[in-house]
Every structure is written in C-alpha cells, then in structure tokens.
Amino acid sequence: MKKIIKLSCFIALTVLLNSCVSTKSTLKNVDDNAPIPTLTKDNTFLLTEYSKDKKYGYDPDYPINVFYKNTKDENLNAERFLNALAGPKGEKITFTKLESCCPFPTKRSEMGAGFLDVYELTWPGQSTPVKLYLNIYERGYLLVPLGLSVKR
C-alpha cells in the first residue's frame, strides 16, 4: 500500500512539474549571437545603447538576458548589469531581488527549465519602485531599459 501511495505521489509531482513549463518559450528577445558585453574597470557591463521598446525588461516576455556560464556565478551577470544602471537623471540606484518567476524551457539548465529573476530598483526622489525581469539562462543584446540611464 505504501508503494502505491509513493508511486501516486511521484506521478502527481511529475505531472505538476511538467505542466508548469510550456514546451515553447514565450521569450521574445533571445539572441545567441549577441556579443558578450565588455566589462568596465568597476566590473560592471559597459552599456552604450538604450532600448526603444517599453516592454524591454519590464515585461516577462521581454526580459533582460544577461546569461551566465555556470551555477557558481549565476547572479554575477545580473549584478554586473544592474550596477551599470542609474535612475533617469543619473541617480544612484539600489536593487533587491524579489522573486523568481515565470518558468520557461531552456537547454541551459539541467532541469530543462529556467526562471526569470524579478528585481526591484529604487532611487532617491522616486515615487514608485521599478521592477525588472532578468534572465540568467539566455543571451541577448544588453540595453538600458526606458526610463533609466547609465551610471557615470
């Protein structure tokens, strides 16, 4: 009887996990040919281009694809990106990782699925915090999201 219960639980868990991740990715801005960004002397990414798309970084289907090489440094590129940003008028930003969400299929994970990381950005004088979606599993062109600027 215990074996039947364990088997039933295993099957239920497998079905649940498989139903959480679609077999087709909804991410719109993945580009494996995007160049690996240059690092500054402060160990941040050198950002030179601004996004013209209001969804870039603000919509889970258009995350900022920062990529990483292995699980040892999985947050490194997200921090390199975020530390290169400033508020709209050059204000110093602070950021906090809120959660991981929005599962999607990827070949760059042992599980076959990845999650987006949601960060909250704040700066002095800001009325409402900004939320950005970052993807550590895929590559894409790194741009400054609308409403933000490059740290000087």
N, C-alpha and C positions, 0 to 999 in steps of 0.2 A: 504494500500500500504506500509506504514512504517513497519507494522508487517511482511510482506513478505520479505522486504529488510533485516530486523533484523534476521529473520529466515534463510535467504540465507547466510548472513554473519556468523551466528553461525555454520551452516552446513559446510561452506567452511573452517572456522577456525578449526573445529573438524577434518575434513579430512586432513588438512595440518599438524596438530599436530600428528595425528596417523601415517601419512606417514613418519614422521621424525624418528621414533623409530621402529626398527625392532622388531618382536616378539621373535627373537632368538638372544641371546647375542653372540658377537664375542670375548669376553674377554677370554683369554686362561689360565690365571693363578689364577683364583679364587679358594680359598680353605677355606671353612667354618670351617675346623678342624685345621687350622693354630693357633699356640699359640698366645695369646695376649702378645706383646713384653714387656720386662722388662724395667722399667724407670731408668735412671741414676739420680744421685743427682742434675744434671743440668736440669732435666725434659725433657730429650731427650730420644729417644729409644736407647737401648743397641743393637747395630748391631755387629754381630760376624761372619756372613757368607757373602761371596761375590758371586754374580751371575756369572755364566759361559755363560749365554745367552746374546748375544749382543743386543737383542731386549728388554730385561727387562728394563722397564722404559722409553725407547727411542721410542717405537712403541705403538700406541694407542690400539692395540690388546693385548699388554703385559704390562699394567700399573702397577704401584706400588700400591697395595691395602692396604691402611692404615686404613680403617674402622673408624667409629665414632659412638657414642651412641645416640646422638640426635642433632638437629639442633643448639642447644645452643653452642656446641663445635665443629662444623663441620670442622673447619680449624685446630683445635688443634693437631690432629694426623699427619696431613701433615707437620705442623711446627716442631713437635717432630722428625719426620723422617728427614726432610731437615736440621735441626740444628745438627743432628748427623753426617752429611757428611762433607768431606773436599775434596779439589782438589786432583789430582793424587799424588802429593808429599806432601800432608798434608796442602796445602794452605787453608787459611780461605776463605770460600765461602760466597757470598751474593746471595739471591734469590728474584725473583719478580714473582708474579702470573700474567701471560699474559692474559689468557682467560679460558673459559670453552668451551669444545667442545665435539664432538663425542658421541651423545646420545646413550644410551643402556637401555634395560629393566632391572628392578630390583624390588624386593619385598620390599626393604628397603626404599622406597620413597612413599609418599602419591600419587604422580603423576604416579607411576608405571614406572618411567624412571629416570635415573641418567645421570650425565655428568662428564667427566674427567676434571681435572684441569691441565692446562699446566703451568709449572714453568720454568723460565729461570735462570740458575745458572752461575755465573761469579766468577773468582778469579784472583789475580794478575798474570800477565805473560801469560794469556790465549789468544789465537788468535781468537777463535770463541766461543761465549756463547753456553752452553749446554741446551737443552730443555728436561724436564722430564714430563711424563704423570702420574698423581696421581689420584687414585680412592678412594673417601672417603666413598663410599657406601658398598663396599665388603671387605672381609678379604682375606689375602694371606700371605705367608711367606715373611717377610721383609728381603731383601738382599741389599747389597751395589752394585749399578749398575757398570758395567765395566767402567773403566776409572776414577773412583772416589775412595776415601778412607774414613776411619772412622776418625772423629775428635778426636784428642788426648786431 
